[in-house]
Every structure is written in structure tokens, then in C-alpha cells.
Amino acid sequence: MDKKTAEELGGTLAQITASYDRKISDNAYGSVGVFFSATLDVAPGADPDEAMDALFAWVKAAAVRNAREPFEDVIHNTADAEPTIELPRTQTKGDPPEGGQDTIYKFEAVALPEDKYQLIIYPVLGNGKDGQYPLLKYTATSKQEFYDMVKPVWDDIGEIPSEGKVNWVATWKYGREKQKGKGRYQDLVSLAPGG
């Protein structure tokens, strides 16, 4: 990204992720999808709403410009394609992201034995529906550790045990490996009220 584009966005584009894939509906037909994710560090004094609007417009233009060729390759070759063919997944930074952010719609806060506390949070899915499975479970080894993590959203929790509907943003990172190589656990980094 050049300096002019960064100034127009009102910040620094910290990360861009793009992936393309071909979803097969049967042996002869397919559809193509692209997923773009961008992280913008907003400059001091910049209007966050204007910066996000500019980022959205920039990502939309970049997605159309950068996705056109992979889409055309698949669309023109659909009749001859095997159902197992997929477009390559690409990322501009080379490595998979080490974490992310999700909108949270529901929480459960409980006290566990041995002065431990647990927060279970449920995400809003990409299709806008409420997820029925937890995004992650955060366990603190003391009441103070728990409060330090949930302090920005404590007014929604209020007491333990409790549960409820909320609008939060959870930032997480990948942690240790799950058993049998089934991915990695997600560790909670921070919580914030949603917009």
C-alpha cells in the first residue's frame, strides 16, 4: 500500500488476508468465493467511521481487481472441472493469521472449584446467525484475573454466575495444539463493547 492510500484511509493497513475457493455443488457446476479480511490501525486524530468507510471501499475495489483472474479461470473451465479442484488459498503476508476478532452475542460466567472462574462466549456467525457452539472458554485462576479480563464489559456481567445476550467484540489468538492434530485452541486476548 502506498503512502497516499494510507493517508486516504486515515491509518495504516496492518494486515490483509485473501483466500479464494471453489465450492462444488455437483459434478458439473461450481461457484467461486473470495474472503477478504483487513486490519486498519487508525491514525491519532482520525475519524474512525471515515477510516472504516474508506477501508471498506478500498477492500471492495481490491477484491474485485485481485479476484477477477482466479474467478475467470474457474468460471471458464467449470464444464471440464473435476469436483476435487480448488483454487489456491493465498495470503498477502505468507503466514496464516495468528488470531482474530469475533462479535459475541451471548455469554455464560460461572465460578469453578478452587477459586477459578470461567467465561464461555458464543459468536455471531459469518452469515449473521447466532452460533450455537462456544467460540472459546476462558478460565481464570483467580477472581482478580477474571475481573481484569472482563473489566471493559463487566456491567453486562454484573455477578457470577450469570448469562445473557450481549454485543461484544472478542479478540483472540491461537494457543496450544488440540489433541490428535485437530487444530489449535483459541485464547482470549481482550473483550470490548460492540459498536
Secondary structure, 3 states (H helix, E strand, C coil): CCHHHHHHHCEEEEEEEEEEEEEECCCCCEEEEEEEEEEEEECCCCCHHHHHHHHHHHHHHHHHHHHHHHHHHHHHCCCCCCCCCCCCCCECCCCCCCEEEEEEEEEEEEEECCCEEEEEEEEECCCCCECCCCCEEEEECCHHHHHHHHHHHHHHHCCCCEEEEEEEEEEEEEEEECHHHCCEEEEEEEEEECC
